[in-house]
Amino acid sequence: MADIRAEELSDRIFDLRLLDARQLESIWAEIGSRDVSADDFAHLLLSKQLLTNFQLHKVMKGDREGYFYGKYRVLYISGAGTFARVFRSVHIGEDRVAALKVLRKRFRNEPEQVELFLREARMGVRLKHPNIVQVYEVSDDIRAPYMVMEFVEGQTLREFLKVRQKLDVSTSLTLITDIIAGLDHARKRGITHRDMKLSNVLITSLGQAKLVDFGLATISEENDKLLTAAPNARSIDYVALERGTNVRKNDHRSDIYFAGCIFYHMLTGVAPMTETRDRLHRMNISRFQEIKPIGQVNPDVPMGIQAIIGKSMALNPKERYQEPEEMLIDLKRARYVLDNKVEESGDRAENGQAESPKSELVVDDLEGLGKTVMFVESNMEMQDVFREQLKKRGYRVLIVGDPARAIQRIEDEIRLADCAVFSTQDLGADAVAAFNSLGEMEHTRDIPAILLVDRRWTTLVESAQVNEHRVLMTLPLQVKLLREKLRQLISNRG
């Protein structure tokens, strides 16, 4: 930042309405001098979380636009694709976090692309379901069309699988049930998705799946030009399947097929079809004909679930599930069977009978006996998930919504908790401050602690004080990994 003075940086920030005069004067007063570098000035703004790195970078570049859309202030980029960018933003008056999906500049002068983008937004407004990302508002401003969406703390299923490689049966079953529930809701309102793939499924920090991007939902036979005009021809796999099986375009059973592909991928760690960017190859029906049955790729998948995947991915559309609701019923039955098998294995172990491969779950049920975990989080939904998951493993769970109150309770009763877990999901910097405070006080510094934080929040991550018994874990929360870490930390302390 050597080519700009601190005062000039301050003036730019004021002119762009990113901070008001009172906020800027408080920064100058804290510095105590106007004779400072722009780097020092910027560093103080970042440390006080008055501006983000994204905002400061744009200011330094001299950008005059892209800080505000309607009543929303942009904080940073949370996702980017060929067609649009998604920003984390906050409502100026209500301090409410939302996602802003903004059409890229290069498409704003192309009427077909603008219409495609607005179709997606209008579809989203009509869909209100816990497994679909909600669209709240749509702006057709020709300078920058955008939509205001529910902000999901988490990552795409593609990102999730990149880390996990493949998922266990229970987790896969939970996620695909969420996905099909979302498709069922849309179908009953006459809407198909037309772009079912890993990157269009978001996994929340609580492990819930939400569908996003219904952009091609209403494109029908009369709109081939609009379809081929779409960036990267996003539904080309749908076209190949429907042409190869002689069904009309926009057949809702195509969504079922590609949801089955997602289920297959989760359980095997590999895509059922050869992945390629070659459009001619992607249009060849042989890609669908050459898919290996899932039992050949992962023989450990239960037969009932293999049957569900086989039916959802039947090449003949008449042999497929005809409605998402039919598949949803079978998925719920599979969940009942899976859960009851786990319970039966526990009964056999207690009666001294031969253990099944799942009998290790019975041992896990006792892992927390005599141990207390304090969970510091203000989000009631996440509180409920944490409490439910740990209590059934034998832990005593204390929920505290206020970080300062949590520290006070531990100070008042040192042996109150065997481990403290602080979540930044809603508490942000306050959770980090409490986590650090616990480690700084002489009589509490030996208490194991876990800080749940999104790695993208670099400022929070860097400010956390960690050591061998004070650790960071990444959101979205993976309960199995959290339990393993709890066992390790509590065991090492004992």
RAJOKA-V19962 format. One record per residue. N is the residue number from 0. SS is DSSP state (2 for helix, 1 for strand, 0 for the rest). PHI is phi in degrees with one decimal (999 if undefined). OMEGA is omega in whole degrees, 0 to 359 (none if undefined). Layout:
BEGIN
N:SS:PHI:OMEGA ; N:SS:PHI:OMEGA
END
This chain:
BEGIN
0:0:999:186 ; 1:0:-66.0:185 ; 2:0:-91.0:179 ; 3:0:-140.8:179 ; 4:0:-84.3:181 ; 5:2:-61.4:181 ; 6:2:-66.1:178 ; 7:2:-67.1:177 ; 8:2:-61.3:178 ; 9:2:-60.8:180 ; 10:2:-63.6:180 ; 11:2:-61.5:181 ; 12:2:-61.2:178 ; 13:2:-67.1:181 ; 14:2:-62.0:181 ; 15:0:-83.0:179 ; 16:0:66.5:178 ; 17:0:-77.2:174 ; 18:0:-137.6:179 ; 19:0:-93.9:185 ; 20:2:-61.8:181 ; 21:2:-63.7:180 ; 22:2:-64.5:181 ; 23:2:-69.1:179 ; 24:2:-64.6:178 ; 25:2:-66.5:177 ; 26:2:-67.6:179 ; 27:2:-62.1:180 ; 28:2:-64.8:180 ; 29:2:-68.9:178 ; 30:2:-69.2:178 ; 31:0:84.5:180 ; 32:0:-161.9:175 ; 33:0:-92.3:183 ; 34:0:-92.7:179 ; 35:0:-132.2:180 ; 36:0:-79.0:176 ; 37:2:-62.7:179 ; 38:2:-62.4:180 ; 39:2:-65.1:179 ; 40:2:-64.0:180 ; 41:2:-65.5:181 ; 42:2:-61.1:179 ; 43:2:-68.1:177 ; 44:2:-61.2:180 ; 45:2:-68.7:183 ; 46:2:-64.4:178 ; 47:0:-90.2:178 ; 48:0:56.6:175 ; 49:0:-81.2:175 ; 50:0:-133.7:177 ; 51:0:-103.0:176 ; 52:2:-58.0:180 ; 53:2:-60.6:181 ; 54:2:-64.6:181 ; 55:2:-62.2:179 ; 56:2:-61.4:179 ; 57:2:-66.0:179 ; 58:2:-61.6:181 ; 59:2:-64.6:178 ; 60:2:-73.0:183 ; 61:0:90.4:178 ; 62:0:-64.1:180 ; 63:0:-106.6:184 ; 64:0:-125.2:174 ; 65:0:92.9:178 ; 66:0:-94.2:183 ; 67:1:-136.5:170 ; 68:1:-132.0:185 ; 69:0:58.6:182 ; 70:0:-94.0:184 ; 71:1:-112.8:179 ; 72:1:-105.3:183 ; 73:1:-76.0:178 ; 74:1:-103.2:178 ; 75:1:-167.1:177 ; 76:1:-77.8:177 ; 77:1:-110.2:178 ; 78:1:-170.1:181 ; 79:1:-146.5:176 ; 80:0:-133.7:180 ; 81:0:-63.0:190 ; 82:0:-89.5:187 ; 83:1:-153.7:173 ; 84:1:-115.5:178 ; 85:1:-117.4:181 ; 86:1:-117.1:166 ; 87:1:-78.0:183 ; 88:1:-141.1:179 ; 89:1:-137.0:178 ; 90:1:-68.2:187 ; 91:0:-62.8:184 ; 92:0:-88.2:188 ; 93:0:-104.0:181 ; 94:0:56.9:181 ; 95:0:-100.2:181 ; 96:1:-79.8:178 ; 97:1:-148.7:174 ; 98:1:-100.3:175 ; 99:1:-110.7:176 ; 100:1:-103.2:188 ; 101:1:-119.4:178 ; 102:1:-62.7:179 ; 103:0:-64.5:185 ; 104:2:-57.6:187 ; 105:2:-68.1:180 ; 106:2:-105.5:188 ; 107:0:-71.8:178 ; 108:0:-98.9:180 ; 109:0:-111.3:186 ; 110:2:-53.2:182 ; 111:2:-65.2:180 ; 112:2:-70.7:177 ; 113:2:-62.2:180 ; 114:2:-65.1:178 ; 115:2:-61.5:179 ; 116:2:-62.8:181 ; 117:2:-69.3:175 ; 118:2:-59.9:180 ; 119:2:-57.3:182 ; 120:2:-62.7:183 ; 121:2:-67.7:175 ; 122:2:-62.4:182 ; 123:2:-61.8:180 ; 124:2:-63.3:182 ; 125:2:-77.4:186 ; 126:0:-104.1:180 ; 127:0:-127.2:185 ; 128:0:-155.5:182 ; 129:0:-61.8:180 ; 130:0:-105.4:175 ; 131:1:-133.2:178 ; 132:0:-65.7:185 ; 133:0:-75.1:171 ; 134:1:-102.2:185 ; 135:1:-92.5:186 ; 136:1:-140.1:177 ; 137:1:-132.4:175 ; 138:1:-121.7:177 ; 139:0:-100.7:176 ; 140:0:-52.7:185 ; 141:0:-64.5:179 ; 142:0:-73.4:181 ; 143:0:-166.8:178 ; 144:0:-61.7:180 ; 145:1:-151.7:173 ; 146:1:-130.0:177 ; 147:1:-101.5:187 ; 148:1:-126.1:170 ; 149:0:-58.6:177 ; 150:0:-90.2:182 ; 151:0:-105.4:174 ; 152:0:-77.7:182 ; 153:1:161.0:183 ; 154:1:-153.2:178 ; 155:1:-74.1:177 ; 156:2:-63.3:177 ; 157:2:-62.3:178 ; 158:2:-64.6:180 ; 159:2:-60.7:181 ; 160:2:-72.4:178 ; 161:2:-61.3:179 ; 162:2:-83.7:186 ; 163:2:-84.8:183 ; 164:0:71.8:173 ; 165:0:-143.0:187 ; 166:0:-112.5:176 ; 167:0:-70.6:185 ; 168:2:-61.1:183 ; 169:2:-62.9:180 ; 170:2:-65.0:179 ; 171:2:-61.0:181 ; 172:2:-65.0:178 ; 173:2:-62.6:184 ; 174:2:-68.5:181 ; 175:2:-68.5:176 ; 176:2:-64.3:176 ; 177:2:-60.4:183 ; 178:2:-62.2:182 ; 179:2:-69.1:176 ; 180:2:-61.7:177 ; 181:2:-65.6:178 ; 182:2:-62.7:180 ; 183:2:-63.2:178 ; 184:2:-60.6:181 ; 185:2:-65.2:181 ; 186:2:-58.4:182 ; 187:0:-70.5:175 ; 188:0:-111.1:175 ; 189:0:75.8:185 ; 190:0:-119.9:171 ; 191:0:-107.4:185 ; 192:0:-87.5:176 ; 193:0:73.5:178 ; 194:0:-153.8:181 ; 195:0:-72.7:177 ; 196:0:-160.9:186 ; 197:2:-56.8:185 ; 198:2:-75.1:177 ; 199:2:-102.3:172 ; 200:1:-119.7:178 ; 201:1:-99.1:177 ; 202:1:-108.2:183 ; 203:1:-75.1:179 ; 204:0:-64.8:178 ; 205:0:-97.0:177 ; 206:0:81.8:179 ; 207:0:-98.3:178 ; 208:1:-93.4:177 ; 209:1:-133.3:178 ; 210:1:-83.2:177 ; 211:0:-136.6:173 ; 212:0:73.5:172 ; 213:0:-95.7:189 ; 214:0:-62.4:182 ; 215:0:-104.2:190 ; 216:0:-61.8:187 ; 217:0:-105.3:179 ; 218:0:-73.1:184 ; 219:0:-122.0:187 ; 220:2:-60.2:183 ; 221:2:-76.7:188 ; 222:2:-117.3:180 ; 223:2:-59.4:181 ; 224:2:-64.7:178 ; 225:2:-63.5:180 ; 226:2:-64.6:182 ; 227:2:-70.4:178 ; 228:2:-78.9:182 ; 229:0:-63.9:178 ; 230:2:-55.2:179 ; 231:2:61.5:182 ; 232:2:41.5:195 ; 233:0:-58.6:182 ; 234:0:-110.8:183 ; 235:2:-60.5:178 ; 236:2:-64.6:177 ; 237:2:-65.1:180 ; 238:2:-60.0:181 ; 239:2:-62.0:181 ; 240:2:-64.9:185 ; 241:2:-72.2:176 ; 242:2:-68.1:182 ; 243:2:-70.4:181 ; 244:0:-114.2:174 ; 245:0:57.2:173 ; 246:0:-117.3:179 ; 247:0:-66.0:175 ; 248:0:-66.6:180 ; 249:0:67.7:176 ; 250:0:-73.0:184 ; 251:2:-64.8:179 ; 252:2:-70.5:175 ; 253:2:-67.9:175 ; 254:2:-59.7:180 ; 255:2:-63.4:180 ; 256:2:-59.4:185 ; 257:2:-76.4:170 ; 258:2:-67.6:175 ; 259:2:-61.1:177 ; 260:2:-61.3:178 ; 261:2:-64.9:178 ; 262:2:-59.4:177 ; 263:2:-56.6:182 ; 264:2:-63.8:180 ; 265:2:-61.4:186 ; 266:2:-82.2:183 ; 267:2:-110.6:184 ; 268:0:82.4:179 ; 269:0:-131.8:177 ; 270:0:-73.0:180 ; 271:0:-65.4:179 ; 272:0:-106.1:175 ; 273:0:-60.8:180 ; 274:0:-89.8:182 ; 275:0:-154.4:175 ; 276:0:-97.3:180 ; 277:0:-71.1:186 ; 278:2:-66.3:180 ; 279:2:-63.3:178 ; 280:2:-65.1:181 ; 281:2:-65.8:180 ; 282:0:-83.0:183 ; 283:0:-81.1:183 ; 284:0:-65.1:181 ; 285:2:-63.6:177 ; 286:2:-59.0:181 ; 287:2:-81.0:183 ; 288:2:-73.4:186 ; 289:0:-94.3:181 ; 290:0:-65.6:178 ; 291:0:-77.8:173 ; 292:0:-56.6:186 ; 293:2:-61.2:180 ; 294:2:-62.7:178 ; 295:2:-77.7:181 ; 296:2:-88.7:178 ; 297:0:-139.6:183 ; 298:0:-66.8:180 ; 299:0:-78.8:179 ; 300:0:-68.4:180 ; 301:0:-54.7:184 ; 302:2:-59.1:180 ; 303:2:-61.1:179 ; 304:2:-75.1:174 ; 305:2:-58.3:181 ; 306:2:-65.5:178 ; 307:2:-62.5:180 ; 308:2:-65.3:179 ; 309:2:-59.6:181 ; 310:2:-72.0:181 ; 311:2:-68.1:183 ; 312:0:-105.8:177 ; 313:0:-61.3:182 ; 314:0:-67.5:175 ; 315:0:-76.4:185 ; 316:2:-61.3:179 ; 317:2:-71.4:180 ; 318:2:-92.0:179 ; 319:0:-78.9:166 ; 320:0:-58.0:182 ; 321:0:-84.5:178 ; 322:0:-141.1:176 ; 323:2:-56.2:182 ; 324:2:-60.6:179 ; 325:2:-64.4:179 ; 326:2:-67.4:180 ; 327:2:-61.3:178 ; 328:2:-61.9:180 ; 329:2:-66.4:178 ; 330:2:-66.2:179 ; 331:2:-67.1:175 ; 332:2:-64.4:180 ; 333:2:-62.7:177 ; 334:2:-63.5:180 ; 335:2:-61.7:180 ; 336:2:-63.8:181 ; 337:2:-62.4:181 ; 338:2:-64.9:181 ; 339:2:-72.8:175 ; 340:2:-65.9:178 ; 341:2:-63.1:180 ; 342:2:-64.3:180 ; 343:2:-63.0:180 ; 344:2:-63.0:178 ; 345:2:-67.0:179 ; 346:2:-62.4:181 ; 347:2:-65.2:181 ; 348:2:-65.4:180 ; 349:2:-66.3:181 ; 350:0:-90.5:177 ; 351:0:75.9:179 ; 352:0:-82.9:180 ; 353:0:-57.5:182 ; 354:0:-80.2:175 ; 355:0:-88.2:178 ; 356:0:-58.5:182 ; 357:0:-96.6:185 ; 358:0:-65.2:179 ; 359:2:-62.8:179 ; 360:2:-66.6:180 ; 361:2:-67.3:177 ; 362:2:-61.9:180 ; 363:2:-59.9:181 ; 364:0:-60.7:184 ; 365:0:-102.2:190 ; 366:0:-63.1:185 ; 367:0:-102.9:182 ; 368:0:-57.8:179 ; 369:0:79.6:182 ; 370:0:-113.4:180 ; 371:1:-119.4:177 ; 372:1:-118.8:174 ; 373:1:-95.9:179 ; 374:1:-113.5:184 ; 375:1:-105.1:185 ; 376:0:-163.2:181 ; 377:0:-94.2:181 ; 378:0:-75.6:187 ; 379:2:-66.3:180 ; 380:2:-64.6:179 ; 381:2:-69.6:175 ; 382:2:-56.3:182 ; 383:2:-63.7:180 ; 384:2:-63.6:182 ; 385:2:-61.8:181 ; 386:2:-60.2:183 ; 387:2:-63.7:184 ; 388:2:-67.3:183 ; 389:2:-87.6:181 ; 390:2:-63.9:180 ; 391:0:-75.1:173 ; 392:0:-98.2:175 ; 393:0:98.5:181 ; 394:0:-73.6:165 ; 395:1:-89.9:186 ; 396:1:-117.1:174 ; 397:1:-107.2:179 ; 398:1:-104.9:177 ; 399:1:-130.0:182 ; 400:0:-88.2:183 ; 401:0:-111.8:182 ; 402:2:-57.8:180 ; 403:2:-63.8:177 ; 404:2:-64.1:179 ; 405:2:-61.7:180 ; 406:2:-63.8:180 ; 407:2:-62.7:180 ; 408:2:-64.4:180 ; 409:2:-67.9:177 ; 410:2:-62.4:182 ; 411:2:-70.7:182 ; 412:0:-141.7:189 ; 413:2:-56.1:183 ; 414:2:-90.7:182 ; 415:2:-61.4:185 ; 416:0:-134.7:175 ; 417:0:-82.5:176 ; 418:1:-159.0:177 ; 419:1:-114.4:179 ; 420:1:-118.5:181 ; 421:1:-108.8:180 ; 422:1:-109.8:178 ; 423:2:-90.2:186 ; 424:2:-52.4:178 ; 425:2:-109.5:186 ; 426:2:-89.2:174 ; 427:0:53.8:184 ; 428:2:-63.1:178 ; 429:2:-63.7:178 ; 430:2:-67.2:179 ; 431:2:-64.9:180 ; 432:2:-61.3:179 ; 433:2:-68.3:177 ; 434:2:-58.4:179 ; 435:2:-66.9:181 ; 436:2:-60.6:179 ; 437:2:-59.7:181 ; 438:2:-83.4:183 ; 439:2:-91.0:182 ; 440:0:-80.0:187 ; 441:0:-57.8:185 ; 442:0:-85.4:178 ; 443:0:-122.9:188 ; 444:0:-63.7:181 ; 445:0:-89.8:179 ; 446:0:-75.0:179 ; 447:1:-59.1:180 ; 448:1:-147.6:179 ; 449:1:-126.2:176 ; 450:1:-112.1:178 ; 451:1:-90.2:186 ; 452:1:-147.7:173 ; 453:0:-77.7:183 ; 454:0:-60.4:179 ; 455:0:-72.8:179 ; 456:0:-85.8:189 ; 457:2:-59.6:181 ; 458:2:-63.3:179 ; 459:2:-67.0:181 ; 460:2:-62.3:183 ; 461:2:-67.9:183 ; 462:2:-86.1:181 ; 463:0:-76.9:180 ; 464:0:-97.1:187 ; 465:0:-117.7:171 ; 466:1:-155.2:187 ; 467:0:-65.9:179 ; 468:0:-117.4:176 ; 469:1:-132.4:194 ; 470:1:-125.8:174 ; 471:1:-101.0:170 ; 472:1:-130.6:189 ; 473:1:-90.0:168 ; 474:0:-81.2:6 ; 475:0:-70.9:186 ; 476:0:-69.3:173 ; 477:0:-106.9:189 ; 478:2:-59.1:181 ; 479:2:-60.8:179 ; 480:2:-67.1:178 ; 481:2:-62.6:180 ; 482:2:-62.3:179 ; 483:2:-62.1:180 ; 484:2:-68.4:177 ; 485:2:-59.6:180 ; 486:2:-58.4:182 ; 487:2:-64.7:183 ; 488:2:-65.3:182 ; 489:2:-67.9:179 ; 490:2:-63.5:181 ; 491:2:-65.3:180 ; 492:2:-70.6:182 ; 493:0:-70.0:none
END
